[in-house]
Amino acid sequence: MDRRSFLLTAAGAGAAGLATSAGFMRWQEITPAVHTPGRAEGHFLRDRGQLPPPSETVETDVVILGSGIAGLSAAWKLGRLGHDDFLLLDGPEAFGNAAGSRYGDLSCPTGAHYLPLPGPESTHVREMLADLGILLRDADQDKPYYDERFILHGPEERLLRGGVWHEGLVPTDASDAAEHKAFFDEMARLRHVRDKDGRRAFAFPLALSSSDPAFAALDRVSFAQWLGEQGYRSATLRWYLDYCCRDDYGAGIERVSAWAGIHYFAGRWGLAANAEENALLTWPGGLAPLAEALAAKAGPRRRSGSAASVREVDGKVEALCFVLEQGKPRTFLVRARRAICAMPLFVASRVVEGIERYGFDPRRHLPDYAPWMVSNFLMRDFPRELPEAQLAWDNVVYRGRGLGYVVSTHQDIRSRPPEKTVFTAYTALSGRTPGEARRWLQSASPDALLELAASDLKEAYGWAFAPCVERVDITLRAHAMAVPQPGFRANAGLAALREADGPLLFAHADLSGLSVFEEAAWWGCLAAGRAARVPA
């Protein structure tokens, strides 16, 4: 890639006093490296590239196709059940949306970056965290005790609005404070509402949420429509809710189901003996250290490769798999009694032969996928903050083009800041249709990608930012997450795949219709339990 100048225009809060010749001379030439995990393999499958005959055949009892959180959870659960005859196939990118990267001793996420405390229904996540030494005791109690090293410490979040940093992310004004309070009071009420069967209306995993028709009706309208019907018209409140939906679902309140929008606030009820309600668990590398710990449980039963075709043969499963080596495929065949398809459904719909036989028609049942950018800025120094402003873990710009940035070294408590750090900026391309956004990502120059990736940082620091940057890596995730649009809970195709219990099983957060750790782990664990059953 040609070297490109990382020249940011003088703008934003830090520009005053820095737009000088001395500041200009400190600017550095930056080569933004652009990473597209899975693109080569995905396009090879899309374009139906020719595969050579398999060079080997691998026999195993269970094969897990995909090493995202669903696949890792399936491998972990099989191990917990004492079932060790399985093979975990990485897929095009090890750990998928939970992947991370490193700059020497500094780690950073290239995907998801936190895990909320699991609520009372998420017993599978609590058991997992206990096994990994993150939850230290009382996993079956209302308030478990977690390792303090992984609980997010303050300052947690801040919002740049009107040239001033404010604590927290909710932009309240005196004129609409009452409306803000009314909304959050209602969400608190809904968090504890139960149906006649004792199920909470909104819970993680979604499968344990109430199916009462009164709640199901919320999935027939958009979040924006429901907010209007309820009289929530505050511009600051609606901006915040839109931000939350873009952050978790990759789309704003106009496209997200009202059920999903409410679930964002009413579904979480994570408690701990040594943390506030709904506190977050974080690692410098995002969820990558958690994924690595789960992968370690799989031990040697893991290898590189992606499935090109999956089919049932004589009551078993055959998966033709491939690895691209310098652009050329090498193939191998995996034969298994049962297979767990732990890949996104937009991939499974191309890979699983006759997926319609399982009740899933891609033309009708495939969700929209939101594209994302995750951009890591290796910082040789910390940029100057505004007076009386303290850097937080999550830093968001009001009405910014991105979703803000997190600081990888935030958990590194010491008497003075480390010499280097990583700022990770998140961008959901929700202003375009998913198809338009993917086309833009594929055609955009590194300069254009960098300009968008740095927009919030430029707004926050102006000229103070660029001299501190040593390197930039931009990860493009063209199909990052399924968007929970109105009707997603009534998707018959997803329901059919959730019930599959033959030689081929399905496990992915897509089965829930939204990309959340608890959901991926739930389907992975459930599929592992089914796969471990051996007929009498």
C-alpha positions in Angstrom: 0.0 0.0 0.0 1.3 3.5 -0.9 2.2 5.7 2.0 -0.5 8.3 2.6 -0.4 11.4 4.6 -2.5 11.4 7.7 -3.5 15.1 7.5 -6.5 16.0 9.6 -8.0 19.4 9.2 -7.7 21.7 12.2 -11.1 21.2 13.9 -12.7 20.2 17.2 -12.0 20.9 20.8 -8.2 20.6 20.8 -7.5 22.8 17.8 -7.0 26.1 19.7 -3.4 26.8 20.3 -2.2 23.8 18.3 -2.7 25.0 14.7 0.9 26.3 14.6 3.9 25.6 12.4 5.5 23.7 15.3 2.4 21.5 15.5 2.4 21.0 11.8 6.0 19.8 11.7 5.2 17.1 14.2 2.6 15.4 12.0 3.6 12.0 10.8 3.2 10.0 7.6 0.9 7.2 8.5 0.1 4.1 6.4 -3.4 3.0 7.3 -3.4 -0.8 7.0 -6.9 -2.1 6.0 -7.9 -5.6 7.0 -10.8 -7.6 5.5 -11.1 -10.8 7.5 -13.0 -13.5 5.6 -13.4 -11.5 2.4 -11.2 -13.7 0.3 -12.9 -16.9 1.5 -16.3 -15.4 1.3 -15.8 -14.1 -2.3 -14.3 -17.5 -3.3 -17.5 -19.2 -2.1 -19.7 -16.5 -3.6 -18.0 -16.7 -7.0 -18.1 -20.5 -6.8 -14.4 -21.0 -7.2 -13.1 -24.4 -8.3 -11.9 -26.7 -5.5 -9.4 -29.5 -6.0 -10.1 -33.0 -4.6 -9.5 -33.3 -0.9 -6.0 -34.2 0.1 -7.1 -35.9 3.3 -10.1 -37.2 5.2 -10.6 -36.4 8.9 -12.9 -38.6 11.0 -14.4 -37.2 14.2 -17.6 -37.7 16.3 -18.6 -34.0 16.2 -17.3 -31.2 14.0 -17.9 -27.6 15.0 -17.8 -25.3 11.9 -16.8 -21.9 13.1 -14.8 -20.5 16.0 -16.8 -17.4 17.0 -18.4 -17.3 20.4 -21.1 -19.9 19.4 -18.5 -22.4 18.2 -16.2 -21.8 21.1 -19.1 -22.2 23.5 -20.0 -25.5 21.9 -16.4 -26.7 22.2 -16.3 -25.6 25.9 -19.7 -27.3 26.6 -18.6 -30.5 25.0 -15.6 -30.5 27.2 -17.7 -29.9 30.3 -19.9 -32.8 29.3 -16.8 -35.1 29.1 -17.1 -35.4 25.3 -13.6 -35.0 23.8 -14.0 -36.5 20.3 -14.7 -33.3 18.4 -12.9 -31.0 16.0 -13.3 -27.2 16.1 -12.7 -25.6 12.6 -11.7 -22.0 12.8 -13.5 -20.6 9.8 -12.0 -17.7 7.8 -11.2 -15.8 11.0 -10.4 -17.3 14.3 -12.9 -16.0 16.9 -14.9 -13.9 14.4 -16.5 -10.9 16.0 -14.6 -11.6 19.2 -11.2 -11.3 17.5 -8.4 -9.0 18.7 -4.9 -7.8 17.7 -1.6 -6.8 19.4 1.1 -4.2 19.1 3.9 -5.7 21.1 2.7 -5.7 24.8 -0.5 -3.7 23.9 -3.6 -5.7 23.0 -6.8 -4.3 21.4 -10.1 -5.5 20.0 -10.9 -5.8 16.3 -14.4 -6.8 17.2 -16.6 -6.7 20.4 -15.0 -5.0 23.4 -17.0 -5.8 26.5 -19.4 -8.2 28.3 -22.2 -7.0 30.6 -22.6 -8.9 33.8 -24.8 -11.9 33.0 -28.3 -11.8 34.5 -30.1 -14.5 36.4 -31.3 -16.3 33.3 -27.8 -16.5 31.7 -26.7 -19.4 33.9 -24.7 -20.7 30.9 -22.5 -17.6 30.8 -22.1 -17.6 34.6 -20.9 -21.2 34.5 -18.5 -20.4 31.7 -17.0 -17.4 33.5 -16.7 -19.4 36.7 -14.8 -22.2 34.8 -12.5 -19.5 33.3 -11.7 -18.0 36.7 -13.5 -14.7 36.0 -16.4 -15.3 38.3 -14.8 -16.3 41.6 -17.7 -17.5 43.7 -21.5 -17.8 44.2 -22.3 -18.3 40.5 -25.7 -19.6 41.4 -26.5 -16.7 43.7 -28.3 -13.4 42.9 -25.0 -11.5 43.3 -21.9 -13.5 42.3 -18.4 -12.3 43.1 -16.2 -11.4 40.1 -12.4 -10.9 39.8 -11.9 -7.2 40.3 -9.4 -7.0 37.5 -12.1 -7.5 34.9 -14.8 -5.2 36.2 -14.7 -1.9 34.4 -13.5 0.9 36.7 -14.3 4.6 36.4 -14.3 6.9 34.7 -16.4 4.7 32.5 -18.1 6.9 29.9 -18.2 10.5 28.8 -19.9 12.5 26.1 -18.5 15.5 24.1 -21.3 18.0 23.6 -21.0 21.7 23.0 -17.3 21.6 23.3 -17.4 20.2 26.8 -17.0 16.6 28.1 -19.9 15.4 30.3 -19.9 12.3 32.5 -22.1 9.5 31.1 -23.6 9.2 27.6 -27.1 10.5 28.2 -27.3 14.2 26.9 -30.0 15.7 29.2 -31.3 19.3 29.2 -33.4 20.9 31.9 -36.2 21.2 29.3 -36.5 17.4 28.6 -35.2 15.9 31.9 -38.8 14.9 32.8 -39.1 12.9 29.6 -35.8 11.2 30.1 -36.8 10.2 33.6 -40.2 8.9 32.4 -38.5 6.7 29.7 -35.9 5.2 32.1 -38.5 4.7 34.8 -40.6 2.7 32.3 -37.6 0.6 31.3 -36.9 -0.1 34.9 -40.5 -1.2 35.4 -40.4 -3.5 32.3 -37.2 -5.1 33.5 -39.1 -6.7 36.3 -42.4 -7.4 34.5 -43.3 -11.1 34.3 -46.0 -13.0 32.5 -48.5 -15.5 33.9 -45.9 -18.3 33.6 -43.3 -16.3 35.6 -41.1 -15.5 32.7 -39.6 -12.0 32.5 -40.9 -10.0 29.5 -37.3 -9.3 28.4 -34.5 -11.7 29.2 -31.1 -13.0 28.0 -31.2 -15.4 26.3 -34.1 -14.3 24.2 -35.4 -17.8 24.2 -36.3 -17.4 27.9 -38.2 -14.1 27.3 -42.0 -14.1 27.5 -43.9 -14.9 24.4 -47.1 -13.2 25.6 -49.0 -11.6 22.7 -48.9 -8.2 24.4 -45.1 -8.2 24.3 -44.9 -9.9 20.9 -46.9 -7.0 19.4 -43.9 -4.8 20.1 -42.0 -6.7 17.3 -44.4 -5.5 14.7 -43.4 -1.9 14.8 -40.1 0.0 14.7 -38.6 1.5 17.9 -39.0 4.9 16.4 -42.8 4.3 15.9 -43.3 3.0 19.4 -41.4 6.0 20.9 -43.7 8.4 19.0 -46.8 6.5 20.0 -45.7 6.7 23.7 -45.0 10.5 23.4 -41.2 10.4 23.6 -40.2 13.2 21.4 -37.1 14.7 23.1 -34.3 15.2 20.5 -31.6 14.3 23.0 -33.4 11.2 24.3 -34.0 10.0 20.7 -30.4 10.6 19.8 -29.2 8.6 22.7 -31.6 5.7 21.9 -30.6 5.8 18.3 -26.9 5.7 19.4 -27.6 2.6 21.6 -29.3 0.8 18.7 -26.5 1.6 16.3 -24.0 0.5 18.9 -25.6 -2.9 19.6 -27.6 -3.6 16.5 -25.8 -1.7 13.7 -28.9 0.2 12.8 -30.9 3.1 14.2 -34.3 3.4 15.8 -36.1 3.7 12.5 -35.0 0.2 11.4 -34.8 -1.7 14.7 -37.8 -3.5 16.1 -39.5 -1.9 19.1 -39.1 -5.2 21.0 -35.3 -5.2 20.4 -35.1 -1.5 21.3 -36.8 -2.0 24.6 -34.9 -5.2 25.3 -31.7 -3.3 25.1 -32.7 -1.5 28.3 -35.1 -3.9 30.0 -33.4 -7.2 29.2 -30.2 -6.8 31.3 -30.3 -7.4 35.0 -26.7 -8.3 35.9 -25.9 -8.1 39.6 -22.7 -8.7 41.5 -21.5 -8.6 45.1 -18.6 -6.3 44.2 -20.0 -4.2 41.3 -22.9 -2.0 40.4 -26.0 -3.4 38.6 -25.3 -4.0 34.9 -21.6 -3.3 35.3 -19.3 -4.3 32.4 -16.5 -6.9 32.2 -13.7 -5.7 30.0 -10.2 -6.7 28.8 -7.6 -4.6 26.9 -8.1 -6.9 23.9 -11.9 -6.7 24.0 -13.5 -10.2 24.0 -10.4 -11.7 22.4 -8.8 -12.9 25.8 -12.2 -14.5 26.7 -12.3 -16.2 23.3 -8.6 -17.4 23.7 -9.4 -18.8 27.1 -12.4 -20.8 25.6 -10.2 -21.9 22.7 -7.6 -23.2 25.1 -10.2 -25.5 26.5 -10.6 -27.1 23.1 -6.8 -28.0 23.2 -5.4 -29.7 20.1 -8.9 -30.4 18.7 -8.8 -27.3 16.6 -7.5 -26.5 13.1 -7.6 -23.8 10.4 -10.1 -24.1 7.6 -13.5 -23.0 6.2 -16.4 -25.2 5.1 -17.2 -25.0 1.4 -20.1 -27.4 1.5 -21.9 -29.3 4.2 -24.3 -32.2 3.6 -25.9 -35.2 5.2 -24.8 -38.6 3.9 -26.2 -41.8 5.3 -27.3 -40.3 8.6 -23.9 -38.5 9.1 -22.4 -35.3 8.0 -19.7 -34.6 5.4 -18.0 -31.2 5.3 -15.7 -30.3 2.4 -13.3 -27.7 3.8 -10.6 -25.5 2.4 -7.8 -23.3 3.3 -6.5 -20.5 1.0 -2.8 -20.6 0.6 -1.5 -17.6 -1.4 -4.9 -17.4 -3.0 -5.1 -21.1 -4.0 -7.3 -23.5 -2.2 -6.2 -26.7 -0.4 -9.1 -29.0 0.6 -9.8 -31.7 3.1 -12.9 -33.7 4.0 -14.4 -34.0 7.5 -16.8 -36.8 8.3 -18.7 -36.7 11.6 -21.6 -38.3 13.3 -23.0 -34.8 14.0 -22.0 -31.3 12.9 -22.6 -28.0 14.6 -22.9 -25.2 12.0 -21.6 -22.3 14.0 -21.3 -19.8 11.1 -23.4 -16.7 10.3 -26.5 -17.6 8.3 -25.5 -15.6 5.3 -22.6 -18.0 5.0 -24.5 -21.1 6.0 -27.1 -20.4 3.4 -24.4 -20.8 0.7 -22.6 -23.7 2.4 -25.3 -26.0 3.7 -26.6 -28.0 0.8 -30.4 -27.9 0.6 -30.7 -25.6 3.7 -34.4 -25.2 2.7 -35.0 -28.7 3.9 -34.4 -27.5 7.4 -37.2 -25.0 7.1 -34.9 -22.0 6.2 -35.5 -20.2 2.9 -32.7 -17.6 2.5 -34.9 -15.5 0.2 -37.4 -15.0 2.9 -35.7 -15.6 6.2 -32.2 -14.2 5.9 -31.8 -11.1 8.0 -30.1 -7.9 6.9 -26.5 -7.6 8.0 -25.0 -4.3 9.2 -21.5 -3.4 8.1 -18.9 -2.1 10.6 -15.5 -0.6 10.8 -13.2 -1.2 13.8 -10.2 1.1 13.8 -7.2 0.8 16.1 -5.0 3.9 16.5 -1.6 3.0 18.1 -0.8 6.1 20.1 2.8 7.0 20.9 1.4 9.5 23.4 -1.9 10.6 24.9 -3.3 13.7 23.2 -4.0 16.8 25.3 -7.4 16.8 26.9 -9.7 19.7 27.5 -9.2 21.5 30.8 -10.8 19.5 33.7 -11.6 16.6 31.3 -10.5 13.1 32.3 -10.1 10.4 29.7 -12.7 7.6 30.1 -12.9 4.0 28.9 -15.6 4.9 26.4 -15.6 8.3 24.8 -18.5 9.4 22.5 -19.1 12.5 20.5 -22.7 13.8 20.5 -24.1 13.5 16.9 -20.7 12.2 15.8 -20.2 10.2 12.7 -18.9 7.2 14.6 -19.8 5.5 17.8 -16.8 6.9 19.8 -13.6 5.2 20.9 -12.5 3.0 23.8 -9.0 3.1 25.4 -7.2 -0.3 25.7 -5.1 0.6 28.7 -8.0 2.0 30.8 -7.9 -1.1 33.1 -4.2 -0.6 33.6 -4.3 1.1 36.9 -1.0 2.8 37.8 0.3 6.0 39.3 0.8 7.6 35.9 -0.4 6.7 32.4 1.6 4.2 30.3 3.8 5.6 27.5 1.7 4.1 24.8 -1.9 3.1 24.3 -4.5 2.1 21.7 -7.6 4.1 20.9 -10.2 1.8 19.2 -12.8 3.7 17.2 -16.1 2.0 16.2 -18.2 3.0 13.2 -21.5 1.5 12.2 -22.3 2.5 8.6 -26.0 2.9 9.5 -26.5 6.0 7.4 -26.6 3.9 4.2 -28.5 0.7 3.3 -26.4 -2.4 4.1 -25.8 -3.1 0.4 -24.7 0.5 -0.3 -22.4 0.5 2.8 -20.8 -2.8 1.7 -20.2 -1.4 -1.8 -18.7 1.7 -0.3 -16.4 -0.3 1.9 -15.2 -2.4 -1.0 -14.4 0.6 -3.2 -13.3 3.3 -0.7 -9.7 4.3 -0.6 -7.6 3.9 2.6 -7.7 7.7 2.9 -11.5 7.8 2.8 -11.7 4.9 5.3 -9.3 6.7 7.6 -11.1 10.0 7.4 -14.3 8.4 8.6 -12.6 6.2 11.2 -10.8 9.3 12.7 -13.8 11.6 12.6 -14.8 11.4 16.3 -11.2 11.6 17.4 -10.6 14.6 15.2 -13.7 16.2 16.8 -12.4 15.5 20.3 -8.8 16.6 19.8 -8.3 18.5 16.6 -4.6 19.1 15.9 -3.6 17.5 19.2 -4.5 14.1 17.9 -2.5 13.5 14.7 1.0 14.0 16.2 0.3 11.3 18.8 -0.6 8.6 16.3 2.1 6.0 15.3 0.0 3.5 13.3 -3.6 2.8 12.2 -5.2 -0.5 11.5 -8.7 -0.6 10.1 -10.8 -3.8 10.2 -13.8 -3.9 7.9 -16.6 -6.2 8.8 -19.0 -6.1 5.9 -21.5 -8.5 7.5 -20.8 -7.7 11.2 -24.2 -8.4 12.7 -27.8 -9.3 12.0 -30.2 -6.4 12.3 -33.3 -7.1 14.5 -35.8 -5.4 12.3 -39.6 -5.6 13.0 -40.8 -9.1 12.7 -37.4 -10.7 13.6 -38.9 -12.7 16.6 -41.5 -14.2 14.3 -39.0 -15.3 11.7 -40.2 -18.9 10.9 -36.9 -19.8 9.3 -34.9 -18.9 12.4 -37.3 -20.9 14.5 -36.9 -23.9 12.3 -33.1 -23.9 12.6 -33.3 -23.4 16.4 -35.3 -26.7 16.6 -33.0 -28.7 14.3 -31.9 -31.9 16.1 -30.6 -34.3 13.5 -27.1 -34.9 12.2 -26.7 -31.2 11.4 -27.2 -28.7 14.2 -27.2 -24.9 14.1 -25.6 -22.5 16.6 -25.0 -18.8 16.1 -26.3 -15.5 17.5 -28.1 -15.1 14.2 -30.6 -17.7 15.4 -31.8 -15.1 17.9 -31.8 -12.3 15.3 -29.2 -10.1 17.0 -25.5 -10.3 17.7 -25.0 -10.6 21.5 -22.5 -12.8 23.4 -25.2 -14.4 25.6 -27.2 -15.4 22.5 -24.2 -16.9 20.7 -23.1 -18.8 23.8 -26.7 -20.1 24.5 -27.0 -21.7 21.0 -23.5 -23.1 21.2 -24.1 -24.7 24.5 -27.6 -26.0 23.4 -26.1 -27.5 20.2 -23.3 -29.1 22.2 -25.8 -30.8 24.5 -27.7 -32.2 21.6 -24.5 -33.3 19.8 -23.2 -35.1 22.8 -26.3 -37.4 23.0 -25.4 -40.8 21.6 -28.4 -42.9 20.5 -28.9 -46.1 22.6 
